[in-house]
Amino acid sequence: MDASSRSTRLARMGRPASGWANTPIVKGSTYLFESIDQWRDTRARREKERVLSYGARGNETVYALEDAVAELEGGHRSKLFPTGLAAIAATFLACLKAGDHVLISEGVYQPVRRLCADQLVRYGISHSYFDPRQTDMKQALKPETRMVYTESPGSLLYDMLDLPAMAEICRPRGITLCADNTWGSGFVYHPLALGCDISIMAATKYLGGHSDVMMGTVTAAESHFEAIENVSINLGQTVSAEDAFLVLRGLRTLGLRMKRHAESALEVATWLAGQSAIRTVYHPALQTDPNHALWRRDARGSNGLLTVEFQPALAPQAVEDAIGRLRHFGIGSSWGGFESLLLPVDAARTRLSHEGGPRGYLLRLHVGLEDVEDIRKDLGRMLDGLPAVSQQQAIAE
């Protein structure tokens, strides 16, 4: 499906069949029934179908967003969670039990590591990691592996995984293949179509798009959805109608925003790759990126994220002093909103820690919706504030 068709669908997802152009905010905790018989019937039906029964199980606004996300991701159904991390944790608890092992790709969202090390181990669930560039994942599997959890492209360095090949390995072994799809946001990347059983997104990022809402989504194949729904109910996970409305509103412009983010980020990435102070630019849409071929095969676009590595000859303090010259980039966590952001990247938290040789300062950028020429000039101000790096120094590194 081409981008125009996808954008047309965004205008209609989760809308009422008639009446309001966008589903309004429906608030409420207690749902009233006409009779005891209706109450009993609803309680019996809600175990197998989605019906209005109690605020914690959703309402018309929440259901509208669930339907929209399920259509966007191409899945059976979706559940909403208060944050992206809550969605990830619920998925682990829904699919794993004591004695199970989850295999995780290097480069996942850093809090996932803490979740596994601090919480899952207490429930008897073990975990280990594999290099996303590893061509044969089978050697990292264990007899007790019940899930392979990935993020494609991965955080910070944007390594892409061959999800169809991984699915061929997991499916005959009964291993659940799960992907964090926040980077693709259901618009430019579709893990379920590539063979995954479950796709997770932080709606906090591009789906909301305005840096004003926290939310996570889990979309699953029919075979895995019941377990996701059960853990959502048992853990009391729910979202507010106001937040669901904000994400629904953000969805309407997702196509326009993603296109602008992607075009600007690629222009910035291409320009930065030619600057003497920059050693490497990590961005899969960049032709020189080692993940470019997989990106072209499996993705339908890109976004505003890129990470740059400065020349190792540049002292970290010199880089951070130069960062202080920026005017249009905020320093803050998250990404996917309208604004340009940056954060330092600790190389020790990436696969680069396993590679030899000196490493340069790493900086993650999110290229926002500001005019791209203003963004480029702003980054030029930062580069102008750096000590000169000679060609000999750059080659030596």
Secondary structure as UniProt FT lines:
FT   HELIX           3..10
FT   TURN            11..14
FT   HELIX           36..45
FT   TURN            46..48
FT   HELIX           55..57
FT   HELIX           60..73
FT   STRAND          77..81
FT   HELIX           84..95
FT   TURN            98..99
FT   STRAND          101..105
FT   TURN            106..107
FT   HELIX           110..118
FT   HELIX           120..123
FT   STRAND          126..130
FT   TURN            132..133
FT   HELIX           137..140
FT   TURN            143..144
FT   STRAND          145..151
FT   TURN            155..157
FT   HELIX           163..170
FT   HELIX           171..173
FT   STRAND          176..180
FT   TURN            182..187
FT   TURN            191..195
FT   STRAND          198..202
FT   TURN            203..208
FT   STRAND          216..220
FT   HELIX           222..234
FT   TURN            235..236
FT   HELIX           241..251
FT   TURN            252..253
FT   HELIX           254..273
FT   TURN            276..277
FT   STRAND          278..282
FT   TURN            284..285
FT   TURN            287..288
FT   TURN            290..291
FT   HELIX           292..298
FT   STRAND          305..310
FT   TURN            312..313
FT   HELIX           316..323
FT   TURN            324..325
FT   STRAND          329..331
FT   STRAND          340..345
FT   HELIX           347..349
FT   HELIX           351..354
FT   STRAND          362..366
FT   HELIX           372..384
FT   HELIX           391..396
//
